[in-house]
Amino acid sequence: MSSNAPWPPPPSGQRPGLPAQAVWNVPVPPRRRRESPGITALLLVGGVLVLAGLALVVPFLLSSTGSAGFVIGFVLSLVPLAVVLGTVAIVDRWEPEPKRLLGFALAWGAVLSIATTTLVQPAFLAMFGPQGAGRDTTRLFLATVEAPFLEEISKGLGLLVLFFVARKYFDGPIDGVVYGMTIAAGFAFTENILYFGRAFDAGEGSTAGLAVVFILRGIFSPFAHAMFTGTLGAVMGFAARRWNAALGVAAFVVGLVPAMLLHRLWNSSGDRFFLVYAAVEVPLFGVAIACVYLLRRADARLTHRRLAEYAAAGWFTPLEVDMLATPRGRSAGLRWAISRGRGEAMRQFIRVATDLAYTRQRAVSGRDVRGYVRAEEELLREAGRLREAVVAP
């Protein structure tokens, strides 16, 4: 959107190119999202499993940290959790994912993946661990082999569930990054409770050891798990562009490789932590930021391309497409709407237009042909209602 271009567009009687069947002026009630039976079942079953997982995870944490350590660890773990979830919200701004699915992802990471790892770890150690080895060797094995393998699989299973059940909301690499980072944020939250609580308990109330652990995990590396599982999510997101069950499983297996390697690299730094951190982890984090930025740009281009097709049929004006499908245009449109007390209507207008673009993209790619016509009609009518709310005198 040109910074000099006027917005809003001309009033309804002067809009060029709108076909006779356009629905801009049809009064319709606010759109209500129809939940698919699969997602409803996912949330119900997930809720039951989370409750069962808490019955395992909470006693384990309390026995490992003590009650005081648990409380201290819980409070301190909220800091890196807030940092990662705040970053997820920024990454997710273009096409926000449903909060209920993000909640499922967070709960999977914080409870179910921890419970799975805790249950499987003894068997894994018995089958593959060094037999008769000393404590240091066993600890090294757990950090560099067991943790990267089991933890990334347990977190990744949550992504696989979302890939299959929430297909409508998992249709690109940014979606995969958002869900992957959210699962990882939950996992790191619970793991941090353990580490922070143990540090407090071991120091018998002294904060010196706790401060060191908090700085290393909460300040220097809040994005470690997010980068590991976010990489897996991105790989699965590319596969989701053309949804196929076998392709999704293959992407899951392939994406686990870089996630596990990054995890192992991080856990094996040992005494070379600061060297590895500065020479490897910081550059990798920079690459991850650049990749997310480029993926966001690609999403914006896709949105613009699909809405331009509706503009060619007369449903939007070219100026509206620029306003709805470019970062600069959205910012300009929101500033204009907020100045007139219509900011929320504009946000909904942008959100519905984005949903419309991605609904068409799923149909074009052959992922959601059956429900396309009905969804498109509903979204177009909702866009018309919101447009009138935004530009009304």
Order of alpha helices (4+ residues) and beta strands (2+ residues): alpha-alpha-alpha-alpha-alpha-alpha-alpha-alpha-alpha-alpha-alpha-alpha-alpha-alpha-alpha
